[in-house]
Amino acid sequence: MMLSTTLLRLSVPAKPANRARLRRFMEGITLWLAFLLLLFVQPLYAEANVADELQPGLLHFTDSQGNWQAPALVLESDFDVTVSGLIADTRLTRRFRNTSDDWREGVFVFPLPENASVYALTMTVGERTITGEVRPKEQARQEYVEARDSGRQAATVEQQRPNLFTSRVANIPPGDNITIELRYQQPVDYRDGQFSLRLPTTLTPRYMPGPLLPTGEASGWSEGWAIATREVPDADAISPFTVRPEDVAADSHRARIRVALNAGLELADVSSPGHELETRTDGQQVQVSPSEGTVLMNRDFVLRWRPVRGREPVAAVFHEQFGGEDYLMTMVVPGAASDQTLPRDLVFVIDTSGSMAGESIRQARQALGRGLDTLSANDRFNVIQFNSQPHALFMEPVPADGNNLARARRYVSRLQAEGGTEMASALSLALGGAGNDDADDAARVRQVVFITDGAVGNEAGLFRQIRQQLGNQRLFTVGIGSAPNMHFMREAARWGRGTYTAVSNPADLGGPLEALFSAMEAPVLTGLRTDWPSAGAEVYPERTGDLFRGEPLIQVVRGVPPEGKLSVTGLAPDGKRWERTLDLRQSAEGAGLHRRWARAKIDSLLDRARIQGDHPDEEQIVRLAMAHSLMSPFTSFVAVDSTPVRSGNDPLLADSVPTLLPAGTSAGMLRYPQTATISPLLIALGLVGMMFSAAIVLLRGRVAL
């Protein structure tokens, strides 16, 4: 109505002076509207660019009205874990059940422990069991595609990251199912007198920084929500859709977990921070499972056990023969460190990106608060928060006095989670301010505590950055949330010469953080050296690094028989020589040591290439992985049935099985397939064009006057 009235007034002849004033008024209004529309268009363009234009297809996730519908495949999982000493062996069984009337291909991107060694794959169809074989990755893909397209049932599993894998299952019959069984082993974590084991069940969607890759340069064999970028060229392969439990079938994404603990020690307690447990002792073995039976796959399962006081391991040696070779693994736990402490510069970095919204940011604020409580009067500190860009509370580390600590606590209490996860700029800010080269700075230990869920896809680039900028500092990582990226946590701390820990829920804050900050307060055991009795032994890790309070030294070696003695030496905080000697003839029987050694050697080859900026020795890694039947960045497992079951006339529909939103995570991290168009953007651009056109017409009329 107001627009009509204005147009009527414009149509009535007016005096020249009034007409000129009206023209100037309209010019100003038009230009201001155009400016405001430009501000409105920018976020619309970014949203359309990421969420719509770049996620075409995948219509099998939606119904005829464009609404979400549950995948046709129902996913069931069984974790059967046997812990023997320092190694856990897991049989992970996945059942893909087809509830539709069409033939299906299932695609599932899933996490495994960041230090897992996958060594077997079997596929069960009806009464038949097909054993998978390790192949070079491209060969495995080719064999799978040929089997799929010819109507034969097949399965393949390949590694995207050390803790992220993709499983594909071809030609699942209507109303039927196919079972895939993976076998993998992982080292048991031991720290500060406590053993622990983590079984990942879901993952937090990762931030994919960097400019987009041109069409045709992406991996081309994926169905994720993200688009490949220069920094994360496989972004489309590591971004499964993330949905709520109510978005899948009522019996889907449930897991049964059974753990048999053969610790070799009398146990004082067995616990889990996120699940109620049912335990049963059978001789020397303790059977553990969640008391609720099947658990929802929306949080990692974490198990901890502690020996009876006085029975904690001080040293242990294990032996195995494989392929005519001897393999030994040793663990040495130093005694308690002295109470000597050094003044520190401690920088806390807290992730406030969108993936941390919900329970995660509350946990992170509490974790940082506990870190502030450990500061002494001799320490200096700073707080850095980051999302799309970093921000430091102070220009440089300040004394840990009452006023500065109170200011920091107020600052931390107001932090909210939003924006992207630009971790590289935060690392630069944290690692770049080492202070002056005066005597006081030289006597200080500089430590950086990084509190994050690690939801990033460009891990390799961040590890390079840590190595380049670390200097004489130490980086410690704290994993936050029910499904943190533990690969990033572990490797960032390793490259940063620190340690890592994880917090699963608010009730779990105390133990892990107290152990971490206690270790940080104590000087480390430095200059460690191991002397094995055989000169030609291949030992990993090659460099033992430093040890923190409660942290064991673990090495695995090939080519050393269980004879003679192993000597371990180092320097204590007071500068005195520290030494332990182990009799290798006392070695206990071990299993899977050859796989742990092979995995450690592959990691060493990858590290060497990363440091030198070269491409890894793919041929050597493939040869090593196939000799020990291991999955690697360059090898995959593939299992193919010989008999076709689907005729060429029956279509095969792909079904990408989503993961569940991690418990406690904000709904903003949901990743559904996009079916909308970029119509809001087009409308906004049209309005901007109209406004600029009107402004040009008015300006021309003014010139004519």
PyMOL commands that set and color helices and strands:
alter all, ss='L'
color gray80, all
select helices_A, chain A and resi 2-11+16-51+59-61+137-149+235-237+245-247+354-356+359-373+402-413+423-431+439-442+459-469+486-495+506-508+510-521+584-586+593-612+618-627+667-669+679-704
alter helices_A, ss='H'
color red, helices_A
select strands_A, chain A and resi 73-84+87-98+103-111+117-125+128-131+133-136+152-161+164-172+177-187+189-191+194-199+242-243+254-262+267-271+277-282+285-290+295-296+301-307+315-322+325-332+344-351+380-386+390-392+398-399+445-452+474-480+500-503+526-531+538-540+553-558+565-571+577-583+588-589+635-644+652-657+659-660
alter strands_A, ss='S'
color yellow, strands_A
deselect
rebuild
show_as cartoon
